[in-house]
Amino acid sequence: MNVFMAGYFITIEGGEGAGKTTLQHALSRRLEEAGFTVLTTREPGGTALGARLRGELLNGGAVAPTAELLLYAADRAQHVSEVIAPALARGTVVLCDRFSDSTLAYQGFGRGLDAALIRRLNRVAQQGVAPQLTLWLDLPVAKGLARVSGRGAGRDRFETEARRFHERVRRGFAELARQHPRRILRVDADQDPAGVLEACWQIVLPRVRRRHARL
């Protein structure tokens, strides 16, 4: 897929309890108030197929690590084709809660699957579409798990993983940020939502404005 990205693609990443969804909604409102057309979406679950896959991935029975990886790739391929690429072609600012970096952090660093294989699958699924900016909401694992612990029976498969799994995931995000310092920007998520929003707004607004000024 050869996508002319007239829009701007922002992904929001981080571990459990980091506040990704809260930030996504708040950023969307701010961008719309500033005059931009915005689409909010998520992975898994950004399409009808993705919603079914999300149920299996997060709340179904046991899923083998390699099967988990392939299901995420299928979700992403459908998501890019059906939702993300068309929106970018229309000039929309796309805010996506999780994308390919989560696969590397969770299935790569967390599960221990081969990073080269994950990158190849990501390239196939992304079809030439990649985020221009990634906001990594970084939060100590203990604090993130404490935030989600109140959900009780509503917690998903990943939220109930052992702490050592989540520590590996956090190290994974840190390594990805080291590898891609211009795209992946760390945001301290150990503060109130208003503080997180303001920090992200100072990053997002000038970049989106520059992008639209060039079109």
C-alpha positions as CSV (number, residue, x, y, z in Angstrom):
1,M,0.0,0.0,0.0
2,N,1.5,3.3,-1.1
3,V,-0.1,5.8,1.3
4,F,0.1,9.6,0.9
5,M,-0.1,10.6,4.5
6,A,-1.8,14.0,4.3
7,G,-2.8,13.6,8.0
8,Y,-0.6,13.0,11.0
9,F,-0.3,9.7,12.8
10,I,0.3,9.7,16.5
11,T,0.4,6.6,18.7
12,I,0.1,6.5,22.5
13,E,2.1,3.7,24.2
14,G,2.9,2.5,27.7
15,G,2.3,-0.2,30.2
16,E,-0.8,-1.1,32.2
17,G,-2.4,1.8,34.1
18,A,-0.3,4.5,32.3
19,G,-3.4,6.5,31.3
20,K,-3.3,6.1,27.6
21,T,-7.0,6.1,27.0
22,T,-7.5,9.1,29.2
23,L,-4.8,11.0,27.4
24,Q,-6.2,10.0,24.0
25,H,-9.6,11.5,24.7
26,A,-8.2,14.7,26.2
27,L,-5.8,15.2,23.3
28,S,-8.6,14.6,20.8
29,R,-10.7,17.3,22.4
30,R,-7.8,19.8,22.4
31,L,-6.9,19.1,18.8
32,E,-10.6,19.5,17.7
33,E,-10.8,22.8,19.6
34,A,-7.7,23.9,17.7
35,G,-9.5,23.2,14.4
36,F,-8.1,19.8,13.4
37,T,-10.1,16.8,12.2
38,V,-9.3,13.9,14.6
39,L,-9.9,10.2,14.6
40,T,-9.4,8.1,17.8
41,T,-8.9,4.4,17.5
42,R,-7.1,1.6,19.3
43,E,-5.4,-1.8,19.0
44,P,-6.6,-4.4,19.3
45,G,-10.2,-3.6,18.4
46,G,-10.3,-0.7,15.9
47,T,-12.5,-2.6,13.4
48,A,-15.3,-5.1,13.6
49,L,-12.8,-7.9,13.0
50,G,-10.5,-6.3,15.6
51,A,-13.2,-6.2,18.2
52,R,-13.7,-10.0,17.9
53,L,-9.9,-10.5,18.1
54,R,-9.7,-8.2,21.1
55,G,-12.2,-10.4,22.9
56,E,-10.0,-13.4,22.4
57,L,-6.7,-11.7,23.0
58,L,-7.7,-9.9,26.2
59,N,-10.5,-11.9,27.7
60,G,-10.5,-15.3,26.0
61,G,-8.8,-18.5,27.2
62,A,-5.1,-19.3,27.0
63,V,-3.3,-18.1,23.8
64,A,0.1,-19.4,22.8
65,P,2.7,-16.6,22.5
66,T,3.2,-17.1,18.7
67,A,-0.6,-17.3,18.1
68,E,-0.9,-14.1,20.2
69,L,1.6,-12.4,17.9
70,L,-0.1,-13.5,14.7
71,L,-3.5,-12.3,16.0
72,Y,-2.1,-8.9,16.7
73,A,-0.6,-8.8,13.2
74,A,-4.0,-9.7,11.7
75,D,-5.7,-7.0,13.8
76,R,-3.2,-4.4,12.6
77,A,-3.4,-5.4,8.9
78,Q,-7.2,-4.9,9.0
79,H,-7.0,-1.8,11.1
80,V,-4.5,-0.1,8.7
81,S,-6.4,-1.0,5.6
82,E,-9.9,-0.2,6.8
83,V,-9.3,2.7,9.2
84,I,-5.9,4.3,9.6
85,A,-4.7,4.6,6.0
86,P,-8.0,6.1,4.7
87,A,-8.1,8.6,7.5
88,L,-4.5,9.7,6.9
89,A,-5.2,10.1,3.2
90,R,-8.1,12.4,4.1
91,G,-5.8,14.6,6.1
92,T,-7.0,13.5,9.5
93,V,-5.0,13.5,12.7
94,V,-5.1,9.9,13.9
95,L,-4.6,9.1,17.6
96,C,-4.1,5.4,18.1
97,D,-4.1,3.8,21.6
98,R,-1.3,1.2,21.0
99,F,0.4,0.2,17.7
100,S,3.5,-1.7,16.6
101,D,5.7,-0.6,19.5
102,S,3.4,-2.4,21.9
103,T,3.9,-5.7,19.9
104,L,7.7,-5.3,20.2
105,A,7.4,-4.5,23.9
106,Y,4.8,-7.1,24.9
107,Q,5.4,-10.0,22.6
108,G,9.1,-9.3,22.1
109,F,10.5,-8.2,25.4
110,G,7.6,-9.5,27.5
111,R,7.1,-12.9,25.9
112,G,10.6,-13.3,24.6
113,L,9.6,-13.8,20.9
114,D,12.1,-13.1,18.2
115,A,12.3,-9.3,17.6
116,A,13.4,-9.7,13.9
117,L,10.3,-11.9,13.3
118,I,8.1,-9.3,15.0
119,R,9.5,-6.5,12.9
120,R,8.9,-8.4,9.7
121,L,5.3,-9.1,10.7
122,N,4.8,-5.5,11.7
123,R,6.1,-4.3,8.2
124,V,3.6,-6.7,6.5
125,A,0.7,-5.6,8.7
126,Q,1.5,-1.9,8.5
127,Q,1.6,-1.8,4.7
128,G,3.9,1.2,4.6
129,V,2.0,3.2,7.3
130,A,4.1,4.2,10.4
131,P,3.5,6.7,13.2
132,Q,5.2,10.1,12.9
133,L,5.1,10.6,16.6
134,T,4.8,8.2,19.6
135,L,4.0,9.4,23.1
136,W,5.4,6.8,25.6
137,L,3.7,7.3,28.9
138,D,6.2,5.9,31.3
139,L,5.1,4.8,34.8
140,P,6.8,2.6,37.4
141,V,5.3,-0.9,37.1
142,A,4.2,-1.1,40.7
143,K,2.2,2.2,40.4
144,G,0.6,1.1,37.1
145,L,-0.5,-2.3,38.5
146,A,-1.9,-0.5,41.6
147,R,-4.0,1.6,39.3
148,V,-5.6,-1.3,37.5
149,S,-5.9,-3.6,40.6
150,G,-9.2,-1.9,41.5
151,R,-10.8,-3.3,38.4
152,G,-10.9,-6.7,40.1
153,A,-12.6,-9.3,37.9
154,G,-12.7,-6.8,35.0
155,R,-8.9,-7.0,34.5
156,D,-7.7,-8.6,31.2
157,R,-5.0,-11.3,30.6
158,F,-2.2,-8.8,30.4
159,E,-3.1,-6.9,33.6
160,T,-3.0,-10.1,35.6
161,E,0.5,-11.1,34.3
162,A,3.3,-11.3,36.9
163,R,5.2,-8.1,37.8
164,R,8.4,-9.4,36.2
165,F,6.6,-9.6,32.8
166,H,5.6,-5.9,33.1
167,E,9.1,-4.9,34.1
168,R,10.4,-6.5,30.9
169,V,7.7,-4.6,28.9
170,R,8.8,-1.3,30.5
171,R,12.4,-2.1,29.6
172,G,11.3,-2.8,26.1
173,F,9.7,0.6,25.7
174,A,12.8,2.2,27.1
175,E,14.9,0.4,24.5
176,L,12.6,1.3,21.7
177,A,12.8,5.0,22.8
178,R,16.6,4.8,22.8
179,Q,16.5,3.4,19.3
180,H,14.0,5.9,17.9
181,P,14.7,9.1,19.9
182,R,13.1,11.5,17.3
183,R,9.9,9.6,17.1
184,I,9.3,8.1,20.5
185,L,9.2,10.7,23.2
186,R,9.0,9.7,26.9
187,V,6.3,11.4,29.0
188,D,6.3,11.1,32.8
189,A,3.0,9.4,33.5
190,D,3.6,9.6,37.3
191,Q,1.6,12.8,37.6
192,D,-2.1,13.8,37.4
193,P,-3.9,13.5,34.1
194,A,-3.8,17.3,33.6
195,G,-0.1,17.3,33.9
196,V,0.3,14.5,31.4
197,L,-2.0,16.2,29.0
198,E,-0.1,19.5,29.2
199,A,3.2,17.8,28.7
200,C,1.9,16.0,25.6
201,W,0.1,19.0,24.2
202,Q,3.4,20.9,24.2
203,I,4.9,18.1,22.1
204,V,1.9,17.5,19.8
205,L,0.6,20.9,18.8
206,P,3.7,22.3,17.1
207,R,4.3,19.1,15.2
208,V,0.8,18.9,13.9
209,R,0.8,22.6,12.9
210,R,4.1,22.1,11.0
211,R,2.7,19.2,9.2
212,H,-0.4,21.0,8.1
213,A,1.6,24.1,7.2
214,R,3.6,22.1,4.7
215,L,0.5,20.8,2.9
